[in-house]
């Protein structure tokens, strides 16, 4: 199980003990949770399906989109607008 926040939890994930990061399949994410996913050259934004509000924001880094720890994300998500994307 991988828990992003109170809204997003993924089940049936592959556990690799030596891997220190959680890799998420966009296909699994969209099949399980039906969010709207927006990719830009800098960001990956997960939007709530019904209200289209951003619920997670990942920034591009190290060749992948990285999502911060839960405590530091809330402020970034609240400040987000279409200019950021």
Buried (B, 14 or more C-beta within 10 A) or exposed (E): EBEBBEEBEBEEBEEEEEEEEBEBEEEEBBEBBEBBEBEEEEBBBBBBEEEEEBBBBBEBEEEEBEBBEEEEBEEBBEEBEEEEB
